[in-house]
């Protein structure tokens, strides 16, 4: 196998790798729709939930270890519009949220510091919404053989508008529910300044005549994303993930939820539904064993949730259940402080061990320059410097191969279509001239994991979302609007092709020359940050290869005696 054949294989393999990611329609980037119309403080006129199907199985006995997740009998009432239900509008410095007094559901979440698009700076990105398509809500409730409110119960609120004031670090929204038996539940939802965490406390006061026994459940309900407006050339995972010390990070996509219900007890850990750049997560108290479950509830809607251990509250006593939600960006520095390994939701795949240090270096350069574009250029330069010895060996091998191109052409003309004799003659030439045909490609193969890891860093990091570079590049996370970077990248690849020895096979030579055009067309729809990296890498490769080739040619000329 000669250099050109292996280079061709590696290039096409990389294209196939990206193409395979792109054509995973069932798992592609499918961000939540960003319909940011004015806040609707009334109950929706059209039902968006179906009663009963999205409620976990009812508690059986205190000794029961697992909570059933089969569809139970329908509770009284449904999610249909009700004159008893109210909307609570909550605004902090980071979140604009709608809570429904039916169940205390978090029905709508706008992220105030993350615009929908760079050209819509005043329209916040909508992470959660209560209607199809792209439904995404957070729900919580209680399960009991006694009376207890699930997420269809109607709570009462003190007021319908809350706003975090200057000097105020937290905002508490109390909701109350009480029945005729003497059971009173106060659900308090707490928001914090500068944070995307939401704490929920459910306090049960037992003033009935009998002991109360029950559990709390918390769940995220999400419809299968429709993927509207997303590029088919980029793939990131959208779906469920759970984490435990035993299983670690595990993806549970919507097809998995449709095929079978998850039913598992996990100590600690967390559950989340993630998408490109953002997530909603449930983080239970540490060292608490919860029952994790999933359900398919129809209309391409799915539930991922947790049920807590049971508590018994005697007559006249009070006890509480607590949990935490996170609804916001995949900010690694923030996530790793909130829950164990929650930063894994920034999904770099199997190359995380390489990608995470690279992201740290990229962030360090950003702290110096205040621009992610310059940070990308600097980390590209660092990578090229680190791998310079390998690249130099590769380019020297290619330069040596180039010197023997005329002899190889002579062998081709001598043996014609007799490939066996042609191969034997080439091997004898390699042996005689001490040429390693793989010397130019093996160093390149060592670098491939680094390149792919950086690809995922640039693709997954929310910090690059809507990050400007210079001039016309106002958002590194979307394609170059004028396709300048892809064209420059293609030109640099074409120049690099000219520096390489031409393949003896004319068909192979044509394919190699077509690669810059193929890559240019392919990368035209890639995020500008990725194309910037690839262009810088290609341009530096050209400079390195030209420099090394010139040195070898000069040394060869000096070694040749004057005639």
N, C-alpha and C positions, 0 to 999 in steps of 0.2 A: 504494500500500500504506500503510495507516494504522498508527499505533503499536501498537494492540492486535493487529493481524494478525501483525506481526513479533514482538511479545512472545510470542504464542501459538506461533509457529513456533520461536522459540528455546527456549521451555520444553519443547515436545514433542520437539525435537531432542535436548535434554539427557536427557530420559527415554529416548528411543530409544538414545542413546549408552550409557547405563547398562544398558538392557535387552539391547542387543546383546552387551555384555560378559557379562551374566549367563547368557545362554542358549547360550554356547559349551560345550556339554556335553563335547566332546572335549578341551577345553583349560582347563576351569574349575579352581578351587581344589581340589586333591586332595592334601591333606597326608598324610604317612605315618601309618598307624595307630599308635596309642599304647598298644599292649598292653604294660604294664610289669609283668608278673608277675616273680616271683623269678628270678634268673639261673640258667639251666640250664647246668651245667658238663659235660654229657654230649653226645655227638653226637646230632643229631636222628634220631628213629625213622623219620620220613618223608622221603624224598629231596626236596630243594627245587631242585636243579640237575640239569641233564642233561649228562653228560660230552661233551666235544669241541665241542659247538656254540658254547660261549662262550669258546673258546680262539682267539686270532687265528691266521692262517695261519702255517705254519712257514717259517723262514728258508731261502732257496734258495741264493744265492751272495752273497759279499761285495760284488760289483758291483751287486747288485740295488738299485734305487732305491726301489721301492715294495714293501711287504709285502702279500701277497695276504690278502684278508679273506673268501674263500670258506670254507665249512665244511670243515675238514681231516678226516683220518682220526682216529678216536677214540684218545686215549692210553690206556695201560694203566690199568685201574681207573676208578672213577667217583666221584661225590660221596656215594654211599650211606654209611650209617652204618658206621664201621669201628672195630674195637677198637684200631687203631693211632693213631687221631686223638684229640687231647686239646683241651680248652678252656682258654684262658688268660684269666684275669680281671684287668683292669688298671683301677685307679682313680687318677685325678689330682684336682686341685681343681676341674676343669671337666668331666671326662669319666668315664664309666663304660663300659668297652669290653670286648667279648668277641672274642678272636682265636682262630681255629681253626688247629691245627698242620697241617691239610691245606691247603697252599698259603700259610699265613700270612695268610689272608683276615681282613679286619676284618668280622665278621659282625653285630655289634650295637653301637650307639652311643646312649647315653643322655646328654643334656645336663643336667648337674647344676644349672646356674644358670637353667634354663628349665623351670618346672613344666608339666605337661600342661595344667592349667587353673588359674585363680586360686583355685578352691575345692579344689584338690588340690596344695597347696604342697610336699608331700613326695614327689610322684611325678614324676620327671624326664621330660621329653619324649623320646620315642624317635625319633631321626632315621633310624637304620639298623636293619634286622632281616633275618633270613635266610629267612623263610618267607612264603609267599603267604597272603593278599593283601598288596600294598604291600611287596614284597621290595625291599631296597636294601642292597647290600654293596659293599665296595671290595676289589679283587683285584689281584695282581701276580704276575709270574713271568718266566721266561727262555725264549727261543726259540733253538734251536741245532740244527745238523746233528750236533753231538756230544751227549753226555748233558747234560741240564739240567732243573731242576725247573720245571714250570709250576704253576698254582694248584691242581692236583690231587695234587701230590707231597706226601708225608708228611715233615714236618720234626720234629726233636726239640727239646724245650725244657728249659731248666735247672730251671724250676719253673712252676707253674700259677697263682700269685697274685703280683701286683705292686701296690704302692701307693706313691704319691709321699709321701715323709715330710717332716716339717717341716724347713725349711732346705735341702731338695733341690730343685734347679731343673729337672732333667730325669730321665727314667726310660727306660732302655734295655732292650729285650726282645730278646735274641738267639735266633734259631732256626737250626738247622743241618741240612743235607742232604748226604749223601755217597754216591757209588756205588762199585762195585768197580773202576772204571777209574782212580780217583784224582782225580776231580773233586769238590771240596768247595765248597759254597755256604753262606755265613752271611748270613742275612737279619736285619738289625737294625732294629727298629721303635722309634722314639724319640718320646716325648711330653714336653711342656714345661709348666712351671707357668704358669697364667694364660692358656694358649693353646689354640686348637683346631687347630693345625697338627700334622701327623704326618709325620715324616721316615722314609723307608725307604731303607736302603742294602743292596744285594746284592753281597757280596764273593765273587769266584770265585777259588779257588786251583787252579791246574792242575798236578797231580802225576801226570798221565797220560803216556803216551808220545808223544802228538801234540798239536799246537797246538789250542786251543779257540777257536771262533768263534761269536758269538751276540749277541743283543739282549735288552733287557728290555722288557716290556710292563706297562702299568698300566691298569686299567679300572674303571669303575663299572657295576654291573649293577642295573637297576631294572625292576620290573614296572609295567605301566600302572596308575596309581592308580585305586581304585574310587570315590573321592569320597564315601565314606560319612560321614554326619554333617556335610557341608558345606552352606552356604547356597547356593541357586541365584541369589541376588541379587548376589553378589560374584564377580568373576572375577580371578584372577591366573594367571600362566603356570606350568605344571609340565612340565618336559621338559629336553632337552639344550641347552646353549649352548657355543659355542667362540669363542675370540678369537685373532686374529692381526693383525699390523700391516697386512696386505694387505686382509683382509675385515672387520676390526674385530669388533664384537659380532654374532654370528649365531645365531639360534635354530634348533635342529634338533629338532622335536617327534617324538613317538613314531610318528605316521603317516608322517613323512618317513623314519624309520628302517625302518619296515615296507615302504615302497615301494622304497627303494634304499639300498645301503650307502654311507656316506661313506668316501671314500678320498682323502686329501689330505696333502701334506707341508707342515708349518708350522714356521717358525723362531720359537722362543720360544713366546709365547702360553700358553693354558691351555684345559682342557676341564672342563665341570661339568654336573651335573644339579641343577636348582634347583626349589624349590617355595616356597610362601608362607612368608616369614620365614627359611628355612633353605636350606642347599645342601651338596653334596659336590663338591669340585673337585680336579683333578689339575694341579699346577703343576710343569712340567719345569724343569730348569736353564736359565738365561738363555742365549740365543744357541745353543741346541741345536736342531737340526732334527729334528723327530719326525714320524712318520706317524700322522695322526689317522684313526680309523676308527669306524664304528658297525656293529652287527649286530642283527638280529632273531633271537632264539634260541628262539622258541616260547613257548606259554603266556602270551602278552602280556608277554614279558620282552625287555629290550633292553640292549645293551652299547654304551657310549661309552668309547673308550680311545685310548692313544698307544703307539707302538712306537718305541724309541730307535734311533739309528744303531748300526751293527755295531761290535763290538770283537773284536780278535784277541789272545789271550793265549797266549804261548809256554810251552813246557814249563818248569815250575819257577817261573813268574811268578804275580803276583796283580794283579787289577784290580777295579774296583768300578763299579756303576751306582747312581745316586742319583735320588731324586724326592721330591716333597712332596705330601701330601694336605692339604686343609682340610675339616673336617667340623664345621659349626657354624652360628651365626646370621649373617644378612646385616648385620653391623655394618660400616657404611661406613668408619669411621675405621680399623678393623682391616684390612679387605679391601684398601684402597688401598695399604697398606704391604707386603702379602704378594706380590701379583702385579700386573703392569701392567694397569690398568683392570679389576681383579677386582671393584671396587665397582660396575661396571655390572650385576652380577647383582641389585642392588637396582634393579628394572626400572621406571623412571619413563616408559618409552616415548619418543616423539618430543619430549616436552616436558621432557626432562631438563635442558636448558639453563636452564629456568625453575625446575624442581622442586628441583634441587640447592641453589641459593642460598636457596630458601624453607626447605629442611630445615635449613640452617645457621642461619638466623634462628630457626626453631622450637627448635633445640637450645640456642641462646643464651638464649632466654627460659626454657627448662627449667632451665638452670644458675642462673638467678636465682630462680625460684620453686620448683624441685624438684617440679613437678607438670605433667604433659603437658597436662592439661585447661586450666589457666591459660595455658600456653604457646599452646595453640590459640586461646584467646580473644584473647590479645595480638596474635598474628600476623593474626588476622581484623581487629582494630582497626587495625593498621598498614596492611593492604591497603585497607581502606575509606578511611583517611586519604590514602593515595597517590592513590587514584582519585576522591577527593572532587570535584575540578574536573569530571571527566567525569560523575560521578553528578549533580552539581548541574546541569549542562547538560541531562542527561536529564530530571531532575525538573522543571526550569523549562519544558522543552518539553511535558511531560505536563500541567503546570498550565495552560499557555496553551491546550493542546488542550481541557482541561476547560472553559475559559471559552466556547469556541465549540461545545460540545456541543449547546446548544439550536438553534443555526443549522443544525448538521448534521442534527438531528432534523427540522427544518423541510424541509430538502432531501429527506430520505427520504420524508416525507409528500407532498411535492410531486411527486416523480418515481416513487414507488411501486416497481414492479418493473423499471423501465427503468434497468438498471445502467449502460449507456453514458452516458446523460444525467446520471445520478447522479454518476458518476466525473468527468465534465467539469465539473459544477457544483462539486464538492468541490475540484478542482484550481484553479478560478477563485477560490474562497474562500481557499485556501492562498496563492495568489499575491497576492491583494488584501490579506490580513492579514499577509503575510510570515511564514507558518508553514512550518516544515520538518517534514513528516510523519515523516521518519526521524530527526529530531533527538533523540528520546527513546530510540532503540534502537541507533544506531550506537555511542554510548559504551559501552553494555552489551556489544556484540559484541567490543569491544577487550578487555574484562575476562574474557571466556570462557576463553581459554587459561590465564590465571592461576588461575581457579577450578578448571579441570580438573587443572592441575599440582598444586595443593594437594590435590585429591582423591586423586591417586596417592601423594603424600607421606604422607598420613594412612593410606592403605590398605597401602602397601608397607613402611613403616618398622617394623622389629622392636622398636624402642624403645617403641612404643605398645602392643605385645602385653602384655596383662594389666596395663596401667598404670591405676591408680585415679585418679578425679577427686575427687568429693565425694559424701557421703551414699550413695545407693543405686548410684551409678555406680562399681563396683569394677573394671571392665575396659573400657577405651575401645575395645578391638578387637572387642568383640562387641555385640550389640544391647542397647538399654536394656531391662532385664527388665520394667519397668513401663510402658514406652512413653510416659513423660512427655515426654522431649525431642522425639519425633516430633509429639506433640500440640501442644506449645508452638510448634514450627516451623510446623505447619499454621495455628495461630491467627495467628502473625505474618504469614504469607503472605496470609491472608484479610483482615487489616487493610490490608495493602499494596494488595490488590486494590480495596478501598473508596476508597483515596486516588487511584487511577487513574481517568481518564475512562472511562465505560461505553461499550462498542462499540455502534454504531447497529444492528448486526445482532443480533436476539434470540438466535439459535442460537449465535453467537460469544460473546455475553455469558454464556450458560449454561455454555459450555465453559470460559471464563475463570474463572468462579466455582467450577467443579468442580476446577480445578487444585490448590488447596490440599488438597482431600480426596484427590486422586490421589497427590500428593507425600507426604502423611502416611502413606497406606497403603504406598506404595513404600518410604519411608525407615524404616518401622517395623522392618524386618529388616536395616537397615544398621548397621555398627559405630557405637557411641555417639560415638566421636571425630568421625566424619564428620557425624553429625546435629548434634553440638554446634557444629561450624563453620557448618553451613548455618543453624541457628537463630540463631546470633550474627550472621551476615551478614544474614539477613532482618530481625532486630530492629533492627540499625543502619540498614538501608535504610529501614525505617519511620520511624525517628527523623529521618534526613536528609530524607526526602521530606516529612514533616509540617512540619519547620522551614522548608524552602524554599517549600513551598506556602503556608504561613501568611504568610511575608514577601511573596510575590507578591500574595496576597489583600489584605494590609494596604496595600501600595503602590497597588493598584488602587482601594481604598476612599478613600484619601487624595487620589488624583488625580480622583475623581469630585466635581464641584461640588455643594455642598449645595442642596437644593431649597427 
